[in-house]
Amino acid sequence: MVRLVQPGRIQVTPHPYHTVAELHEALTAVAGLLARPGLHRRVCGACGLVPPHPAASVSPAEYLVLSELTRHERSQQRDVAGGLGIDRAAVCRHLGRLEGRGLVRRVVPPGAGHDPRRRGRFRTPWYEPTPAGHSAVESITTARCAFIAWRLGGWDPCAMEVAVGVLRSLVAALRGGA
């Protein structure tokens, strides 16, 4: 059972397995819906993110990579992959596409040096979002938030605060912090 102890603080008591299984099913469904390219295009289109806007060409998977990169400002592929819990090769593909569209750029940290085995390429390329990349993340995030707010229009603000608290606690617990 979850109850609001005071604003911003909840108390959770253990649940039977079937309730946890239902929570898992609901979270999987939400994640799946947000990852659907069709829904992503409709949400972005409804908020005016259509070509030639840079955000119009960003897929849901690329949005996750770009937003992870934006949170940390400058990262290596392995850090982005670790932060998202996805395969490094997939991150590499997404970064390549985003770089091709000018939404991210490679940067070389001072003292990185060349790796002779890589034909003049740098040993540790880092990636950072360009101003267009920052704009795309901000635009898509705004569109997603507007969509969610519209879909949750009838929710009680107190219930929404409890839901946010529960989800933040779950994220912390899954990351090993709680």
For each residue, the residues with C-beta under 8 A, 3 or more apart:
1: 12 13 15
2: 10 11 12 162 166
3: 10 11
4: 7 9 10 158 161 162 165
5: 9 10 11
6: 9
7: 4 161
8: 161 165
9: 4 5 6 165
10: 2 3 4 5 162 165 166 169
11: 2 3 5
12: 1 2 166 169
13: 1
14:
15: 1 19 20
16: 19 20
17: 20 21
18: 21 22
19: 15 16 22 23
20: 15 16 17 23 24
21: 17 18 24 25
22: 18 19 25 26
23: 19 20 26 27
24: 20 21 27 28
25: 21 22 28 29
26: 22 23 29 30
27: 23 24 30 31 170
28: 24 25 31 32
29: 25 26 32 33
30: 26 27 33 34
31: 27 28 34 35
32: 28 29 35 36
33: 29 30 36 39
34: 30 31 39 40 60 144
35: 31 32 40 60 61
36: 32 33 39 40 60
37: 40 41 59 60
38: 41 42
39: 33 34 36 42 43
40: 34 35 36 37 43 44 59 60 63
41: 37 38 44 45
42: 38 39 45 46
43: 39 40 46 47 143 144 147
44: 40 41 47 49 50 55 56 139 140 143
45: 41 42 48 49 50 56
46: 42 43 143 147
47: 43 44 139 142 143 146 147
48: 45 53
49: 44 45 53 55 56 139 140 143
50: 44 45 53 56
51: 56 57
52: 56
53: 48 49 50 56 139
54: 57 58 101 102 103 132 133 135 136
55: 44 49 58 135 136 137 139 140 143
56: 44 45 49 50 51 52 53
57: 51 54 101
58: 54 55 62 63 66 98 103 136 140
59: 37 40 62 63
60: 34 35 36 37 40 63 64
61: 35 64 65 90 94
62: 58 59 65 66 94 97 98
63: 40 58 59 60 66 67 136 137 140
64: 60 61 67 68 84
65: 61 62 68 69 80 84 91 94 95 98
66: 58 62 63 69 70 94 98 103 104 129 133 136 137
67: 63 64 70 71 137 140 141
68: 64 65 71 72 75 80 83 84
69: 65 66 72 73 75 80 104 127 128 129 133
70: 66 67 73 129 133 134 137
71: 67 68 83
72: 68 69 75 79 80 83
73: 69 70 128 129
74: 107 126 127 128
75: 68 69 72 79 80 83 126 127 128
76: 79 80 124 125 126 127
77: 80 81 88 91 92 95 125 127
78: 81 82 88
79: 72 75 76 82 83
80: 65 68 69 72 75 76 77 83 84 91 95 127
81: 77 78 84 85 86 87 88 90 91
82: 78 79 85
83: 68 71 72 75 79 80
84: 64 65 68 80 81 91
85: 81 82
86: 81 90 91
87: 81 90 91
88: 77 78 81 91 92
89: 92 93
90: 61 81 86 87 93 94
91: 65 77 80 81 84 86 87 88 94 95
92: 77 88 89 95 96
93: 89 90 96 97
94: 61 62 65 66 90 91 97 98
95: 65 77 80 91 92 98 99 104 127
96: 92 93 99 100
97: 62 93 94 100 101
98: 58 62 65 66 94 95 101 103 104 133
99: 95 96 102 103 104 105 106 127
100: 96 97
101: 54 57 97 98
102: 54 99 105 130 132 133
103: 54 58 66 98 99 129 130 132 133 136
104: 66 69 95 98 99 127 128 129 130 133
105: 99 102 127 128 130
106: 99 122 125 126 127
107: 74 125 126 127 128
108: 112 122 124 125 126
109: 112 124 126
110:
111:
112: 108 109 122 123 124
113: 122 123
114: 118 120 121 122 123
115: 118 121 122 123
116:
117:
118: 114 115 121 122 123
119:
120: 114
121: 114 115 118 125
122: 106 108 112 113 114 115 118 125
123: 112 113 114 115 118
124: 76 108 109 112
125: 76 77 106 107 108 121 122
126: 74 75 76 106 107 108 109
127: 69 74 75 76 77 80 95 99 104 105 106 107
128: 69 73 74 75 104 105 107
129: 66 69 70 73 103 104 133 134 137
130: 102 103 104 105 133 134
131: 134 135
132: 54 102 103 135 136
133: 54 66 69 70 98 102 103 104 129 130 136 137
134: 70 129 130 131 137 138
135: 54 55 131 132 138 139
136: 54 55 58 63 66 103 132 133 139 140
137: 55 63 66 67 70 129 133 134 140 141
138: 134 135 141 142
139: 44 47 49 53 55 135 136 142 143
140: 44 49 55 58 63 67 136 137 143 144
141: 67 137 138 144 145
142: 47 138 139 145 146
143: 43 44 46 47 49 55 139 140 146 147
144: 34 43 140 141 147 148
145: 141 142 148 149
146: 47 142 143 149 150
147: 43 46 47 143 144 150 151
148: 144 145 151 152
149: 145 146 152 153
150: 146 147 153
151: 147 148
152: 148 149 155 160
153: 149 150
154:
155: 152 159 160
156: 159 160
157: 160 161
158: 4 161 162
159: 155 156 162 163
160: 152 155 156 157 163 164
161: 4 7 8 157 158 164 165
162: 2 4 10 158 159 165 166
163: 159 160 166 167
164: 160 161 167 168
165: 4 8 9 10 161 162 168 169
166: 2 10 12 162 163 169 170
167: 163 164 170 171
168: 164 165 171 172
169: 10 12 165 166 172 173 178
170: 27 166 167 173 174
171: 167 168 174 175
172: 168 169 175 177 178
173: 169 170 176 177 178
174: 170 171
175: 171 172
176: 173
177: 172 173
178: 169 172 173
